[in-house]
Each structure stands twice: as C-alpha cells, then as structure tokens.
C-alpha cells in the first residue's frame, strides 16, 4: 500500500503557467516532502 495525491484545478488564464504545490499530512503530522511543479501554459 501507499499514498496518492490527486489535484483538480481550473486555469484562470490559459496563457500563464500555474504553480502547483502539495504534500501529504495526517492530522498535524507531515508524511512527505513538499511536491512542486510548474504546469506550463496550455
């Protein structure tokens, strides 16, 4: 077994990149490092 993170988002402007960040947490306990990604214009 393992953990999975899923994100759903809508762009405000298709011509600008979007910065995504996330991490896994259980209550006040952080379970993972911070994940960062730049979604290019699309």
C-alpha positions in Angstrom: 0.0 0.0 0.0 1.0 3.6 -0.4 -0.3 7.1 -0.6 -1.5 9.0 -3.6 -2.3 12.7 -4.1 -4.7 13.9 -6.8 -5.3 17.6 -7.8 -8.1 19.1 -9.9 -7.8 22.7 -11.0 -9.1 25.2 -13.5 -6.9 27.8 -15.0 -7.8 31.5 -14.8 -5.6 32.3 -17.8 -4.6 29.6 -20.3 -1.6 31.8 -21.3 0.1 31.7 -17.9 1.8 28.9 -16.1 0.3 27.5 -12.9 2.4 26.7 -9.8 1.3 23.6 -8.0 2.4 22.5 -4.5 1.3 19.8 -2.3 2.3 17.4 0.5 0.8 14.5 2.4 -0.3 15.1 6.0 -2.1 13.1 8.6 -3.6 15.5 11.2 -0.6 17.6 12.3 2.0 15.1 11.1 3.6 15.7 7.8 4.1 12.5 5.9 6.0 13.6 2.8 8.3 16.3 1.4 6.7 19.2 -0.4 6.0 18.4 -4.1 6.3 21.4 -6.5 5.5 21.6 -10.2 5.0 24.3 -12.8 2.3 23.5 -15.3 3.2 25.3 -18.5 0.7 27.4 -20.4 -1.7 25.2 -22.2 
